[in-house]
């Protein structure tokens, strides 16, 4: 294939969607490659280094008549070679729509894939390299083979051991470290893969010994030259490195330049030239210098041999022997090293007959080994008799994948983060998928855990009949349903009113001006203005009437009112029975989330989906159902954080929708986990579950050993003898913190620290403290990181959990309850049964009737009097501390995962497998490589030699 004739083809393919049709193909559609009409349809990509992907495709088509092939690559703008289908590098790396469309196109239209250089065909769709794509392609029934080009498997630390002129010691350490890590992984992939594996140059068999040699291909006719060798007045020596650092250009350039200065040669150093112009460069040369550092040969040497030139380069002896054994021919490349290159060139000039004899053997060698026939024969076994690869095969570094799903941005949910870091400790691949929020949007890496919060476009919520019906209802309804609707309509009235008032002001201003500037209004204009004024007054009255229901004065709020009265219960029961409470009708945003997150789940080859919010449950179940159609089993664990019908504050219709969704999909789960034993029993009762859900408390993790935290007492500047009550967590009226504030007047010198984010309820509490004259003893303290909360709270005197009665509160064992125990604090809780029973059973403090101010004051006085004994009793009880620690909860989680997955990696059973210190760690440090050890040993040797 001539580079000149295909230059236009490469330019066409470089434009988005500008694919050309390979032989036998139909025209490309939708920016995808042409569909092939052969029994065997092969995709080769995505590297196409030196155009080899395209040449292998054409060579195979010429030999295997039942095969059609498409070469694919992305274009960088330099040294781009022709392909059948190509896209710009930006599209390949940054266009998720193209990546997904191309993946779907490939799995539907191809039967075989030849993966080049372990690079990903679909960009970063499935992972950072091609190894992550292999399981996906195998699952879809495609046959996959691998081919190595060079640096993708050439491990620097091994190369320096065999090649004295290795380029790697002279490269930047960071560059070589990256090459070492990537090549080590690629070599492991190539050596462990049970399918066909190929290398393009014979030296790579040192790193992939079981591979087959699929030689590089050059078009002998395109490079053939009748120009005589060594007939110039001064011999022309050419050197055209693709990567000068790897070919040793900096070592040979000075030598050749000295020979040129002495008038012995003409030295042509060529770099950055268009590939289509290279045949002319070689035809006009006598001697071509190729590779002096790697110890092998590649495309450039083959092109120069095909042109009948004398090729000089360094070829390791074992590589020469391997070529001779495989081909029966001696490799016609004159060997030289940077130490000998000057003398070798002078000897060739001095003995032109010998040089011409070497050059004459070049075209025949290339025609036999590198014209495509040998390569096609090697690849033919792959397309005609592909080695059987188990569908479930994965490289060792692709671990069983667990996805945690939550209806938030993950980083704000400590429970999800605790689960994620725990499971990641067990050598499982953990990805958290959530909804974009204030703290995270996009993709982040926290230690071993990847967090993804992709943007979710509104495809259902703001489109179709729902949107049209909303507009019609808003226009026909005689009243406003929200304050925002009223304000929008009132703003239009306000503008018209201000405009009319300004016109009246103009009249007064004109009256005060001199006679020449006065504008007189006609009687008709004055009448029209009067009508407009009265019309506006009537319009305002209508607006106020329409806004009556959203602007009427609200009754004083009862701080003990949780919205769980009989009226709410009746509404909830009604919505649960009628279609008005169906989740598809109430929560169309869940459908939007399904349209974005569903395809993402389909691509991840998940083994377990762990759902942390009820509105993610349907998305997970549907993903598991689709996986079953592909022959994969996806297990679902549902973590029920609360009793859905008992959720306060949320509107009854929406609670009914949550219940509807949970009822529809909870039977699709494989295990259910929840936060307390009473809730486990309720869930089993309501949904007729076969097994009682497992209980995992929201306990704190073990703080980092080096954590330095200023305690809440120190932060507030209170001395040790000042009694300090602490409440930690979210604040709303249902949490009962108002009861504590009301009790403070009965507790002289007792201070209260509310560890919470400021909101309208905290403002109410602080205002009430002012009214009661205790504002100097009520403090709003900031949050700290979840992993250090016990250290933050331990300087307080007592931990409070003053929940008011509600279904969820009565069965809850809260995270603050566990944090108080970890901090060694006595606990005072309201008589919400789950926590009250634990306090009484374990002698942790005191219980008082929920909402009873006097009862709370008596409990606080009693516990303060006995505080030291209770605190010592907690601190000395190792079993108690472990029971309410995250390590104990992780043991439960481990047993659940073992039953669901069948077997866990050995890392899950190490002594530290249940210990988590940080919920949001930084990215992990890459492990040290053999190259690091080589550099260290070399530095020590240089130091000792210097001494």
Beta strands, then each sheet from edge to edge (+ up, - down):
strand 1: 40-45
strand 2: 67-75
strand 3: 85-88
strand 4: 112-116
strand 5: 143-148
strand 6: 197-199
strand 7: 212-213
strand 8: 235-239
strand 9: 265-269
strand 10: 287-289
strand 11: 310-313
strand 12: 334-335
strand 13: 401-405
strand 14: 429-433
strand 15: 442-446
strand 16: 449-453
strand 17: 608-611
strand 18: 635-640
strand 19: 671-674
strand 20: 694-695
strand 21: 724-728
strand 22: 751-755
strand 23: 778-781
strand 24: 798-801
strand 25: 826-830
strand 26: 845-848
sheet 1: 3+ 2+ 1+ 4+ 5+ 6+ 7+
sheet 2: 9+ 8+ 10+ 11+ 12+
sheet 3: 15+ 16- 14- 13- 17- 18- 19- 20-
sheet 4: 23+ 22+ 21+ 24+ 25+ 26+
end
